[in-house]
Amino acid sequence: IEERGFMKHETSERLYTESAHILTTLCVTVPLSLVGATCQTLIIYAFSGLAYKFLPIVLGWTLLLFFFFDGLFQCVAAAAADGQQAQTLATPFLVVFMLFNGSIVTRATAPAYLRWVFEISPTNYALQAIVIPMAEDAGASGQTYIDMMGYQAGEDAKGILLIAAMTVALRILQVCALKFLNKPQK
């Protein structure tokens, strides 16, 4: 958010455009963060003791969620006036997506009027896609776990498309917020 303030003042002086700032962020900051997220995931996975056959699934979904949450937090940071407001704006989204991941609140335990949240929860699709192959590998006890959690096989493509679409929408909103909100006071 502090960086945005500098960028707004510099663009108001016509030193460069918002588009140039966004492009440098996408070409420098996002790849560096992606490398960090990949290393973090690989280190945690190495310590987990899970079979390496599940690594591509875990890494793929973890990085997909990284792109989504990076887009969400960048969008909120672009729209918020300061850091405190950004945290306040981001918290409801984070809480809902963490609660409705299929583990904390399951489809079976959620009230009927809130079950639609599972259809838009990126963490639900990711956890479901990671847990189902692991549970199937565990045999009958794994199938019992899948049934208890209410996970549904065959929703990976839907989850990927939803997360990708939400990420693109958040990035578009981020660009609009950077261009039109929080103009510097002269």
Number of C-alpha atoms within 10 A of each C-alpha: 16 9 7 17 16 12 19 22 15 15 18 15 10 10 9 13 15 18 13 11 16 16 11 11 13 12 11 11 12 15 12 13 14 15 12 12 17 17 12 12 16 15 11 11 17 13 8 9 8 11 10 11 9 14 15 11 16 20 17 14 21 19 16 18 20 17 19 22 20 18 22 22 21 21 24 23 24 24 23 21 16 15 13 10 13 19 14 12 16 18 12 11 15 14 10 14 18 17 18 24 22 25 17 12 17 19 21 14 13 16 11 9 7 10 16 13 17 21 13 16 21 26 25 24 27 24 17 24 22 21 20 19 15 18 16 15 12 12 10 11 12 17 17 13 16 20 12 15 20 16 23 13 11 11 13 16 11 12 22 17 11 17 23 17 13 18 22 15 15 21 20 14 19 21 19 15 17 24 17 10 14 16 13 13 6 5
